[in-house]
């Protein structure tokens, strides 16, 4: 994300499977860099994605 994708503050990123272990780590890492994170997951995990602060 940061090395190969060159993600920077203010950019947008879509993370598929954002409620999984790796996905939630990716969400938190991207948010720590100042990116706007859009998380995709099943409808049963919408509340969790909201708690993570995804759009």
Biopython code that builds the backbone (N, CA, C, O; Angstrom):
import numpy as np
from Bio.PDB.StructureBuilder import StructureBuilder

atoms = [
    (1, "UNK", "N", (0.816, -1.180, 0.000)),
    (1, "UNK", "CA", (0.000, 0.000, 0.000)),
    (1, "UNK", "C", (0.867, 1.254, 0.000)),
    (1, "UNK", "O", (0.641, 2.177, -0.783)),
    (2, "UNK", "N", (1.831, 1.277, 0.859)),
    (2, "UNK", "CA", (2.631, 2.486, 0.988)),
    (2, "UNK", "C", (3.856, 2.458, 0.088)),
    (2, "UNK", "O", (4.222, 3.477, -0.498)),
    (3, "UNK", "N", (4.493, 1.296, -0.026)),
    (3, "UNK", "CA", (5.701, 1.194, -0.833)),
    (3, "UNK", "C", (5.374, 1.104, -2.311)),
    (3, "UNK", "O", (5.835, 1.927, -3.102)),
    (4, "UNK", "N", (4.579, 0.106, -2.694)),
    (4, "UNK", "CA", (4.292, -0.111, -4.109)),
    (4, "UNK", "C", (3.154, 0.769, -4.606)),
    (4, "UNK", "O", (3.188, 1.247, -5.740)),
    (5, "UNK", "N", (2.163, 0.983, -3.780)),
    (5, "UNK", "CA", (1.017, 1.798, -4.181)),
    (5, "UNK", "C", (1.225, 3.278, -3.950)),
    (5, "UNK", "O", (0.462, 4.099, -4.458)),
    (6, "UNK", "N", (2.242, 3.627, -3.195)),
    (6, "UNK", "CA", (2.590, 5.009, -2.879)),
    (6, "UNK", "C", (1.407, 5.788, -2.310)),
    (6, "UNK", "O", (1.153, 6.922, -2.715)),
    (7, "UNK", "N", (0.683, 5.174, -1.365)),
    (7, "UNK", "CA", (-0.458, 5.820, -0.729)),
    (7, "UNK", "C", (0.011, 6.999, 0.107)),
    (7, "UNK", "O", (0.950, 6.888, 0.896)),
    (8, "UNK", "N", (-0.662, 8.133, -0.081)),
    (8, "UNK", "CA", (-0.300, 9.355, 0.633)),
    (8, "UNK", "C", (-1.531, 9.935, 1.323)),
    (8, "UNK", "O", (-2.662, 9.564, 1.010)),
    (9, "UNK", "N", (-1.304, 10.830, 2.245)),
    (9, "UNK", "CA", (-2.398, 11.486, 2.962)),
    (9, "UNK", "C", (-3.320, 12.189, 1.980)),
    (9, "UNK", "O", (-2.867, 12.811, 1.019)),
    (10, "UNK", "N", (-4.616, 12.083, 2.234)),
    (10, "UNK", "CA", (-5.607, 12.739, 1.396)),
    (10, "UNK", "C", (-6.098, 11.905, 0.227)),
    (10, "UNK", "O", (-7.102, 12.251, -0.395)),
    (11, "UNK", "N", (-5.412, 10.816, -0.085)),
    (11, "UNK", "CA", (-5.851, 9.950, -1.176)),
    (11, "UNK", "C", (-6.945, 9.015, -0.683)),
    (11, "UNK", "O", (-7.121, 8.816, 0.519)),
    (12, "UNK", "N", (-7.675, 8.448, -1.635)),
    (12, "UNK", "CA", (-8.734, 7.489, -1.304)),
    (12, "UNK", "C", (-8.266, 6.082, -1.635)),
    (12, "UNK", "O", (-7.529, 5.866, -2.597)),
    (13, "UNK", "N", (-8.710, 5.124, -0.816)),
    (13, "UNK", "CA", (-8.359, 3.728, -1.054)),
    (13, "UNK", "C", (-9.566, 2.851, -0.729)),
    (13, "UNK", "O", (-10.270, 3.081, 0.255)),
    (14, "UNK", "N", (-9.791, 1.847, -1.568)),
    (14, "UNK", "CA", (-10.838, 0.856, -1.331)),
    (14, "UNK", "C", (-10.172, -0.408, -0.820)),
    (14, "UNK", "O", (-9.262, -0.938, -1.458)),
    (15, "UNK", "N", (-10.622, -0.887, 0.324)),
    (15, "UNK", "CA", (-10.085, -2.121, 0.886)),
    (15, "UNK", "C", (-11.200, -3.154, 0.904)),
    (15, "UNK", "O", (-12.175, -3.021, 1.643)),
    (16, "UNK", "N", (-11.045, -4.180, 0.084)),
    (16, "UNK", "CA", (-12.023, -5.266, 0.035)),
    (16, "UNK", "C", (-11.737, -6.216, 1.195)),
    (16, "UNK", "O", (-10.577, -6.480, 1.512)),
    (17, "UNK", "N", (-12.776, -6.723, 1.818)),
    (17, "UNK", "CA", (-12.588, -7.607, 2.975)),
    (17, "UNK", "C", (-12.072, -6.839, 4.172)),
    (17, "UNK", "O", (-11.268, -7.356, 4.947)),
    (18, "UNK", "N", (-12.529, -5.604, 4.326)),
    (18, "UNK", "CA", (-11.998, -4.713, 5.355)),
    (18, "UNK", "C", (-12.295, -5.165, 6.779)),
    (18, "UNK", "O", (-11.670, -4.675, 7.720)),
    (19, "UNK", "N", (-13.228, -6.082, 6.953)),
    (19, "UNK", "CA", (-13.551, -6.535, 8.309)),
    (19, "UNK", "C", (-12.737, -7.751, 8.740)),
    (19, "UNK", "O", (-12.850, -8.199, 9.881)),
    (20, "UNK", "N", (-11.919, -8.285, 7.840)),
    (20, "UNK", "CA", (-11.072, -9.431, 8.203)),
    (20, "UNK", "C", (-9.875, -8.946, 9.016)),
    (20, "UNK", "O", (-9.682, -7.742, 9.184)),
    (21, "UNK", "N", (-9.094, -9.856, 9.507)),
    (21, "UNK", "CA", (-7.918, -9.485, 10.288)),
    (21, "UNK", "C", (-6.936, -8.640, 9.501)),
    (21, "UNK", "O", (-6.503, -7.585, 9.964)),
    (22, "UNK", "N", (-6.586, -9.104, 8.310)),
    (22, "UNK", "CA", (-5.651, -8.364, 7.461)),
    (22, "UNK", "C", (-6.301, -7.081, 6.957)),
    (22, "UNK", "O", (-5.657, -6.035, 6.886)),
    (23, "UNK", "N", (-7.584, -7.170, 6.608)),
    (23, "UNK", "CA", (-8.300, -6.000, 6.106)),
    (23, "UNK", "C", (-8.395, -4.890, 7.135)),
    (23, "UNK", "O", (-8.190, -3.721, 6.806)),
    (24, "UNK", "N", (-8.705, -5.239, 8.381)),
    (24, "UNK", "CA", (-8.807, -4.209, 9.417)),
    (24, "UNK", "C", (-7.444, -3.593, 9.718)),
    (24, "UNK", "O", (-7.356, -2.411, 10.050)),
    (25, "UNK", "N", (-6.384, -4.386, 9.605)),
    (25, "UNK", "CA", (-5.030, -3.834, 9.754)),
    (25, "UNK", "C", (-4.741, -2.846, 8.630)),
    (25, "UNK", "O", (-4.163, -1.785, 8.865)),
    (26, "UNK", "N", (-5.141, -3.192, 7.411)),
    (26, "UNK", "CA", (-4.939, -2.302, 6.267)),
    (26, "UNK", "C", (-5.730, -1.009, 6.441)),
    (26, "UNK", "O", (-5.235, 0.073, 6.125)),
    (27, "UNK", "N", (-6.958, -1.123, 6.945)),
    (27, "UNK", "CA", (-7.782, 0.068, 7.196)),
    (27, "UNK", "C", (-7.087, 0.979, 8.196)),
    (27, "UNK", "O", (-6.947, 2.178, 7.952)),
    (28, "UNK", "N", (-6.654, 0.423, 9.312)),
    (28, "UNK", "CA", (-6.022, 1.227, 10.355)),
    (28, "UNK", "C", (-4.710, 1.843, 9.876)),
    (28, "UNK", "O", (-4.402, 2.984, 10.219)),
    (29, "UNK", "N", (-3.941, 1.104, 9.092)),
    (29, "UNK", "CA", (-2.673, 1.620, 8.572)),
    (29, "UNK", "C", (-2.910, 2.769, 7.604)),
    (29, "UNK", "O", (-2.217, 3.785, 7.655)),
    (30, "UNK", "N", (-3.891, 2.607, 6.721)),
    (30, "UNK", "CA", (-4.190, 3.657, 5.746)),
    (30, "UNK", "C", (-4.729, 4.905, 6.438)),
    (30, "UNK", "O", (-4.372, 6.023, 6.065)),
    (31, "UNK", "N", (-5.583, 4.725, 7.440)),
    (31, "UNK", "CA", (-6.105, 5.869, 8.178)),
    (31, "UNK", "C", (-4.993, 6.584, 8.939)),
    (31, "UNK", "O", (-5.012, 7.809, 9.057)),
    (32, "UNK", "N", (-4.030, 5.831, 9.455)),
    (32, "UNK", "CA", (-2.906, 6.438, 10.166)),
    (32, "UNK", "C", (-2.069, 7.307, 9.236)),
    (32, "UNK", "O", (-1.445, 8.273, 9.677)),
    (33, "UNK", "N", (-2.054, 6.966, 7.946)),
    (33, "UNK", "CA", (-1.335, 7.766, 6.950)),
    (33, "UNK", "C", (-2.140, 8.974, 6.497)),
    (33, "UNK", "O", (-1.621, 9.836, 5.788)),
    (34, "UNK", "N", (-3.422, 9.044, 6.906)),
    (34, "UNK", "CA", (-4.261, 10.177, 6.535)),
    (34, "UNK", "C", (-5.077, 9.963, 5.275)),
    (34, "UNK", "O", (-5.573, 10.924, 4.688)),
    (35, "UNK", "N", (-5.222, 8.713, 4.851)),
    (35, "UNK", "CA", (-6.006, 8.411, 3.652)),
    (35, "UNK", "C", (-7.485, 8.299, 4.006)),
    (35, "UNK", "O", (-7.844, 8.008, 5.147)),
    (36, "UNK", "N", (-8.333, 8.534, 3.013)),
    (36, "UNK", "CA", (-9.769, 8.297, 3.146)),
    (36, "UNK", "C", (-10.015, 6.845, 2.770)),
    (36, "UNK", "O", (-9.724, 6.442, 1.644)),
    (37, "UNK", "N", (-10.544, 6.060, 3.689)),
    (37, "UNK", "CA", (-10.676, 4.622, 3.481)),
    (37, "UNK", "C", (-12.129, 4.243, 3.221)),
    (37, "UNK", "O", (-13.024, 4.590, 3.991)),
    (38, "UNK", "N", (-12.344, 3.533, 2.132)),
    (38, "UNK", "CA", (-13.636, 2.948, 1.810)),
    (38, "UNK", "C", (-13.486, 1.456, 2.039)),
    (38, "UNK", "O", (-12.658, 0.803, 1.404)),
    (39, "UNK", "N", (-14.283, 0.920, 2.944)),
    (39, "UNK", "CA", (-14.182, -0.496, 3.280)),
    (39, "UNK", "C", (-15.328, -1.287, 2.692)),
    (39, "UNK", "O", (-16.480, -0.855, 2.751)),
    (40, "UNK", "N", (-15.024, -2.438, 2.125)),
    (40, "UNK", "CA", (-16.038, -3.335, 1.572)),
    (40, "UNK", "C", (-16.039, -4.627, 2.372)),
    (40, "UNK", "O", (-14.994, -5.234, 2.605)),
    (41, "UNK", "N", (-17.236, -5.037, 2.789)),
    (41, "UNK", "CA", (-17.391, -6.285, 3.540)),
    (41, "UNK", "C", (-18.854, -6.696, 3.468)),
    (41, "UNK", "O", (-19.670, -5.996, 2.867)),
    (42, "UNK", "N", (-19.184, -7.814, 4.072)),
    (42, "UNK", "CA", (-20.569, -8.286, 4.065)),
    (42, "UNK", "C", (-21.441, -7.371, 4.925)),
    (42, "UNK", "O", (-20.943, -6.623, 5.767)),
    (43, "UNK", "N", (-22.740, -7.445, 4.697)),
    (43, "UNK", "CA", (-23.669, -6.582, 5.428)),
    (43, "UNK", "C", (-23.663, -6.850, 6.929)),
    (43, "UNK", "O", (-24.021, -5.970, 7.711)),
    (44, "UNK", "N", (-23.272, -8.027, 7.335)),
    (44, "UNK", "CA", (-23.229, -8.334, 8.770)),
    (44, "UNK", "C", (-22.089, -7.612, 9.481)),
    (44, "UNK", "O", (-22.075, -7.545, 10.710)),
    (45, "UNK", "N", (-21.141, -7.077, 8.732)),
    (45, "UNK", "CA", (-19.979, -6.411, 9.332)),
    (45, "UNK", "C", (-19.997, -4.895, 9.162)),
    (45, "UNK", "O", (-18.982, -4.238, 9.392)),
    (46, "UNK", "N", (-21.130, -4.335, 8.763)),
    (46, "UNK", "CA", (-21.222, -2.895, 8.526)),
    (46, "UNK", "C", (-20.944, -2.097, 9.798)),
    (46, "UNK", "O", (-20.261, -1.075, 9.746)),
    (47, "UNK", "N", (-21.457, -2.543, 10.918)),
    (47, "UNK", "CA", (-21.244, -1.831, 12.182)),
    (47, "UNK", "C", (-19.757, -1.812, 12.531)),
    (47, "UNK", "O", (-19.239, -0.788, 12.976)),
    (48, "UNK", "N", (-19.076, -2.923, 12.336)),
    (48, "UNK", "CA", (-17.637, -2.995, 12.615)),
    (48, "UNK", "C", (-16.861, -2.029, 11.721)),
    (48, "UNK", "O", (-15.946, -1.352, 12.190)),
    (49, "UNK", "N", (-17.220, -1.962, 10.437)),
    (49, "UNK", "CA", (-16.537, -1.038, 9.531)),
    (49, "UNK", "C", (-16.781, 0.406, 9.951)),
    (49, "UNK", "O", (-15.888, 1.245, 9.837)),
    (50, "UNK", "N", (-17.975, 0.697, 10.432)),
    (50, "UNK", "CA", (-18.273, 2.038, 10.922)),
    (50, "UNK", "C", (-17.403, 2.363, 12.134)),
    (50, "UNK", "O", (-16.916, 3.486, 12.265)),
    (51, "UNK", "N", (-17.209, 1.395, 13.010)),
    (51, "UNK", "CA", (-16.358, 1.597, 14.186)),
    (51, "UNK", "C", (-14.903, 1.830, 13.788)),
    (51, "UNK", "O", (-14.177, 2.557, 14.465)),
    (52, "UNK", "N", (-14.483, 1.209, 12.687)),
    (52, "UNK", "CA", (-13.119, 1.421, 12.201)),
    (52, "UNK", "C", (-12.956, 2.792, 11.551)),
    (52, "UNK", "O", (-11.838, 3.279, 11.381)),
    (53, "UNK", "N", (-14.080, 3.408, 11.189)),
    (53, "UNK", "CA", (-14.023, 4.741, 10.593)),
    (53, "UNK", "C", (-13.940, 4.748, 9.086)),
    (53, "UNK", "O", (-13.470, 5.720, 8.493)),
    (54, "UNK", "N", (-14.393, 3.673, 8.455)),
    (54, "UNK", "CA", (-14.389, 3.654, 6.991)),
    (54, "UNK", "C", (-15.578, 4.435, 6.462)),
    (54, "UNK", "O", (-16.552, 4.672, 7.176)),
    (55, "UNK", "N", (-15.483, 4.831, 5.197)),
    (55, "UNK", "CA", (-16.589, 5.550, 4.550)),
    (55, "UNK", "C", (-17.573, 4.584, 3.975)),
    (55, "UNK", "O", (-18.573, 4.997, 3.389)),
]
sb = StructureBuilder()
sb.init_structure("model")
sb.init_model(0)
sb.init_chain("A")
sb.init_seg("    ")
for serial, (resi, resn, name, xyz) in enumerate(atoms, 1):
    if name == "N":
        sb.init_residue(resn, " ", resi, " ")
    sb.init_atom(name, np.array(xyz, "f"), 0.0, 1.0, " ", f" {name:<3s}", serial, name[0])
structure = sb.get_structure()
